[in-house]
């Protein structure tokens, strides 16, 4: 966010909001899962940030990824950098969790996956969004 204007009474806020298409999934690095056992994996990113596409104000929340892998698991550093890309992206909560799920399913081919966004209060209202992949497209 950049504050601009000639005088204190003439200030305008300019936003540098990126489009959701700027988030690149190719940063995600899958790792081979070698066990034949089913395993449940839960990953939390409690410092997720994005921007409200209407106001440009920051949104904060916790993204939780739960999944049962097929033949691949996610390398955590690559997931961290993938999620950091949302920091300057204007995106609604519902679209963010759907995009994260779609990108991870495409890269990992899990048996099952759920992505939940638990967002902090804005205007006195908290929001939790959740989307699920059941192994069938």
N, C-alpha and C positions, 0 to 999 in steps of 0.2 A: 504494500500500500504506500503510495506516495502522496504527501500533502503538497499542494501547490496553490499559489495565489499571491496577489500583490500586497494585500493588507489583511489584517486579522478578520475583518468582516467579509472578505472576498475569498475565502478558502474553499477549494474543491478537493475532493479525494478522488484520485485516479487509481484504478485497480488494474493489476496485471494478471488477469485471470486466464489460465490456460484451458484449452478444451480437453475433455476426457480422452480424445483420440491421441493426445500427446503421451499418454502412459504406454510404455512399451513392455510387452510381455516377454520379449526375447532376453531380457535381463534375468529371468527365472531359470535356475539351473537344476534340472532333475538329477537325482542320484539313484543308481540301481538298488532296489530292495531285494536282497538275496534270500530271505527266509520264506518258507512256504506257509508259515503261520499267519493268521489274520492278526493284525495289530491295529489298535486305535491310537491315533496321534492327535494331540490338541496343542495348538500354537496360539499364543496371545500376543498381540501388539497393542499395549495399553496407551501408546502415545500417537495414535493415528490422527492425522490432520488433513483436512481438505478445506475448500472454500464454498460458502453458500453461493450458488450461481445467481441468486437474485440480488444479494446485498454485497457480496465480495468479502463478507466477514468470515473469520475462521470458524470451522467446526472441529470439535475435538471428540475423540471417542476411542473405544477399545475394539479392535477387530480380532475375532476369534475364528480360527480355521480348525475344524474337526474333520478328520478323514480316516478312511480305511484304504491303505494303498493297494494298488495292483502290483505292478513291477517297478514302480518308481516312487521315491520320496523327494521332498523339496529340500534343497540346501538352504539353510536358514539365513545366511548372509545375503544371498540373492533375493530371498523373500523380503528381507528388511529394506534393501535398496529399491525393490519393486514398489513396496508400499510408500516409501519416501517420495516417490514421484507424484503422489496425490497432493502433496503439500500446497501447491499453487494451482490446483485444478478445481474449477467450478463444477461441482457435481452433487446431485441430490443423494441422500443416504441410500435410498432404494436402488439407484443406479450404480452406486459404488460397490455395494455387496454383490450385485449381479455381475458386474465387470470383473471383480476379483475372482469370483467363482468360475466364470467362463474361462478366464486366463489360466487358472490353476488346473481345471479339468482338462483343458487342451494340452497343457504341458505334462501332466502326470498320469492321466488315464486312471483315476482312482476307482475303486469298487463303490465307494460312497463318499460324499463330502458335503459339509455344511459350512457356510460362512455367515457369521453374525456380526453386526455392527451395533454396539451399545454406546450411544452418543450422549454426551453431557447435556445438561439442561440449557435450552435456549428459550428465553421468554417464559420461563417457568415450566416448560414442557420437555420431558425427556423422551427419546425415541430409541427403540430397538428394532432393527430390521434383520431378518434371517432368510436365507435362501438355501435350497438343498438340491444336490445332484444324487440321483438314486441308481446310477449305473446305466441308465437308458437315456439316450438323447431324444 
